[in-house]
Amino acid sequence: MFSIDERFDYGEVREIAIGFIAERLFVLVYVETDTGSAPSASGRQNPMSDTAMPKKPSPPEGFDDNPPLTEAFWAKARPAREKGAAFMEKVTRKPGRPAEGEAPKSAISLRLDTAVLERLRAGGRGWQSRLAAKVKQLVDAGEL
């Protein structure tokens, strides 16, 4: 089940999803973003995105971080499948492998000079993706 959380003006559209997984009840509060990923709960930059989560204002006086879900909330709650096939694909697909129809990537073994590898790794997480993007750019430009 899901519903929009209208208990407070959060400054963004928050949704609450509630459901059972392996006989355990899970409650998830989430915000959909343009990039398709949610900001981290801690407010720190998500290493998988290029932008930091904006700083939020302090909550109003009397704000309850975990107010009860009201009858009005439950009256508007709908099954998640009503959000459509694209949403269900996004929340049910296991991460890691590409979805069917997406262009798969090939795993290879590649030997690089130690200095080159150290320079790539010095850029931090995602160095392999950055390298793959650069190689693709060179191939597309006919330079490789």
N, C-alpha and C positions, 0 to 999 in steps of 0.2 A: 504494500500500500504506500501511496505517497500523497503529499499535499503541500501546498505553499504555506510557509510559516508566516502568519500575519499577526503574531502576538505582539510584535514591536516593529517600529520602523528601523530596520537594520541598515538602511542605505543601500541595499542590494536585495535581489530576490533570492530568498533561501527556501529550499525545499527539504522536507523531512521524509525519509523513506524508512519504513518499518517492515521487517519480515523475518521469517525463520530460516536459518541455515543449520542443517544437521541438528535439529531439535533445540537450537538456541535462538533466542530472540535478539535481533540486532536492530539498532536505531542509528541512522546515519543522517546528519544534517549536511547539505552540500549546496554549492553555488556553481552553476554552469558558467564557464568563461569562454571568451572568443577562441582561446587556444585549445579548448576541449579538456583542460585539466584544472583541477581545483587548487586554490592556493593552500599552502601548508597551514596547519592549525596553529603552529607556533608563530606565524607571521614572518618567518624567515623566507628568504628567496628559495623557491623550489629549484634545485639544481637542474631539473629537466626543462625549465623555462628560461626565457631571456629577460623576463621582467620581474621585479620585486613586487610583492603584495603591498598596496598602498596602506599607510598607517591609518587606523580607524580612530574615530573620536572616542573619548571616554563614554561609557554607558550612562544613561540618565539615572538620576537618583531613584532608588527603589527598583532598579533593574534586577530581575531574577534570572540568573544564567540558565536555570533549568525549570521554567514554569510548567505547570501541568498542561497536558493536552486537553483542550476543552471539547465539549459536545459539538461546537461549531467546527472545530478542526476535523473531527471524525465524520461529520456530515458531508464535508467536502472531499474527504480522502477517497482516492480512486486506485484501482489496481495499476501497477507500474506498466503493464502491457498497453494501457491506454495512451501512453506517451509516444507510442509508435515504434516501428521496427528499428529505426536508426538508434534510438535510445536503448532499446533492449540489446542490440548488438554491442553497443558500447559498454554496457554494464555486465553483460554475461560472457563476453569473449575473454579468454585467458590472455594475460599479457605475454609478450615475448615473441611468439610466432605471428607472422602476418595473417590477416583474415583471408579467407578464400577470395580469389580475384585480385588481391594485391600482389605486386611484383615481389617475389621472394628474393632474398639475398643469398649469396653463396659463401660458405665458410672456406677460407683458404689458409695456407701456411705461407708466410712471407718472411724472408730474411732481410733485415735492414741494418745499416751501420749503427753501432751503439750510440754514437753522438746524435744521429737522426732520431732514433727512438727516444732518447732522453729528452730531446727538444720537444718532440710531440707530446710526451707524457707530462712535461712541465706545464703544458696548457691546462692540465686538470682533467676532470671527468669529461667524457665525450670525445676524447682525442681520436678514437677510432672512427667515429661518425664524421668528425671534421676532416680526417684524412680521406675517407671515402667520398665526401662531398667535393673535395679538391680534385681528386682523381677523376670524378665524373665531369667536373667543370673542364678539365683539360681534354678529356675524351670528346666531350660535346663540341669543344672549340677546334677539334682536329689537331691539337698540339701533342697528342699522345696516342 
